[in-house]
């Protein structure tokens, strides 16, 4: 009888850990989507000349939505900018 309650307790802890991990992942995805929306909005308000001044083009702003959610959008834009600077 004791071993059954211990197994149940262990299984319940396993579920709690899984639910906690799922909640943390969902929160991280929501946060990344929110950050991307803010980034897209703020960069979308810049003129093409201002974007060029920081090494970006208008297409870079629209490409934010196509990046993987597991990556940081600002880091992706920084990499795009860096690679473009070496091509000019």
N, C-alpha and C positions, 0 to 999 in steps of 0.2 A: 504494500500500500504506500509506503514512504517513497519507493522508487518511482511510482506512477506520478505522485505529486511533484517530485523533483523533475521528472521529464516534462511534465506539463509546464512547470515554472521555467525551465530552460527553453522550451518551445515558445512560450509567451515572450520571454526576453528577446528571442531571435526575431519575433514579429515586431517588437518595439524598435529594435535596431533597424530593421528593414523599413519600417514606416518613417523613422527619423531620417534615414538616408534619402528616402523618397521626398520627404518634405524639404530637406536641405537642397536637393537637386532642383525641385520645382521653384524654390525661392531664388536660387542662382539663375535659373532660366528667366524668370520674371524680371529679375534685376537687370540682366543683360538686355532683354527686349526693351525695358524702360530706358536704359542708358543709350541704346541705339536710336530710339525715337528722339531723345533729346539731342543727340549728336547730329542726326539727319536734319532735324529742324534748325539747329543753330548754323550748320554748314550750308543748308539750303537757303538761308537768308543772305549769304555772301554773294557778291558778284563774281563773274568769271575771272575778272582781274584780281580780286582779292584771293580767290582760290589759287590762282597761279602763283601769287606771292608766297603762299605757304606750300607750294609744290604739289597741288592737287588740281584736278579738272572736275567738271560737273559730273562726269560719269562715275568718278570715285564716290561721290555722295550717294548716288543711286545704288552703287554696288554694295553699300553697307548691309543692306537687307539680304544679300546673297551669301554673306559670309556664314560659316558654321557657328551655331550658337555656343559651341564649346570653346570658341576663341574670342578674344577681346577685340571689339570692332576698332577701337582707337589704335591698338597695336597693329591690326591689319592695314589700316590706312597709313600708319607710319612706315610699314614695310613697303607698301605700294609707292609712297612718296620717295623713299630711299632708293628703290630700284629704278624709278623714273629719273632721278637725278643722275644716276650713273649712265643712263642712256642718252642724255642730252649732250 
